[in-house]
Amino acid sequence: MEYWDLSYPVLTTFFGLTTLYLLLQEDKKVWFTSGFFIGFFWFWWIVVSFGHYKMLWAIPIALLLISFTYGILFWLIAFISEKICRVQFIAPLNIATRCNELHPTVLIIKTLGLLFISYLHPFGFDWFKPELMFVNSYLGIEKWQFAVILTAIILSIWKRQFLYLFLAVFAYQPVTTSTQSIPDTVQLVTMHTSVEEKWNKDLHAEQFDKVFKIIDKAIEDNKTLVILPESVFPIFLNYNKTLIAKLEKRSKNISIVVGALYWDGKTPHNSTYIFTNGKITIANKVLLVPFGESNPLPDFLSDWVNKVFYDGAVDYKASQNVVDYNIGSITYRNAICFEATSEKLYEGKPKNMIVLSNNGWFIPSIEPTLQKLLLQHYSKKYGTTIYHSVNMSKSYVIQDGKVTK
């Protein structure tokens, strides 16, 4: 529904509560099946990237691996809940009937499983958050609010009384309106450059010329800040003095935030270049995409995977510290694509964040939709206004968890 822009708070709230109400009453088999298909439909977009590497054979293998991983995780939650219940009632007879799916002990353990499963990050991805289903609902997305929702549901199931569902009202999230207005002088740029075109060196001159035309038009329109997507310059920009000089010259009339690569002499970085008042600041990415930018496997396996699947390419290097930078009187938290959807980037509750993304690797898919929901989640949770410039999908501003532009 989010993908087709058919999301309405009343329906989102209803479907979220119904999903949890039905799931919590089921046994291990249903939990495995549910986990399998949740993994499948939540993460199928990952395998779209294999097409760009001409690895179509790996798509069904990776998709089954992801699906079975979440199927097993869900099965374990149900299995453990039943085991604990049976241990608790080891003495009495008729254990099987006492420890069914509706027993309060079973329901509580399943609830705890749903509360804490988001802290498990298979393959390094932390995008699975059950509470994400309530981002655009009348209910909140904090863990305590999700706990209130689950408590209302298990009481309703245990007592067999729907009235207990009304306890979910204590998880109600009032709509907040920020006093901070989005300035009209900020221009978010959406690019439409495919992966194959982006890394084709023969097309770079044309692509770079287009970037400068966009910047010049923003200057003509009296914009004070123009934000362009991740790796708009798919080169080591710090080694290209000509492009640096052009950007520095224009930054005397407009601040420019743009994505490019950075070479520190040993390893590559995925970076944000900030040009303002003729000066340059470089902010490197802190959290790298598992497998896409950095291989999370042990070194001996990582080297083999890079050699076989990525033509021996060297992993990107992550920066140690989150970077904040100033443009005028406003401080922005730097974030590049994947890292903007991780809790670490919101330490200290930044007021403003500029995110640069390249979604070309996953188009067409639901990845941009899921990414937007995650950004809404963190914006609502930490009060961060997010300026998101994207390649191959829509750019937007998120304020108080709502997409405002």
Beta strands, then each sheet from edge to edge (+ up, - down):
strand 1: 186-188
strand 2: 225-227
strand 3: 233-236
strand 4: 255-263
strand 5: 268-276
strand 6: 279-284
strand 7: 324-327
strand 8: 330-336
strand 9: 352-358
strand 10: 385-391
strand 11: 396-399
strand 12: 402-403
sheet 1: 1+ 2+ 4+ 3+
sheet 2: 1+ 2+ 4+ 5- 6+
sheet 3: 7+ 8- 9- 10- 11+ 12-
end
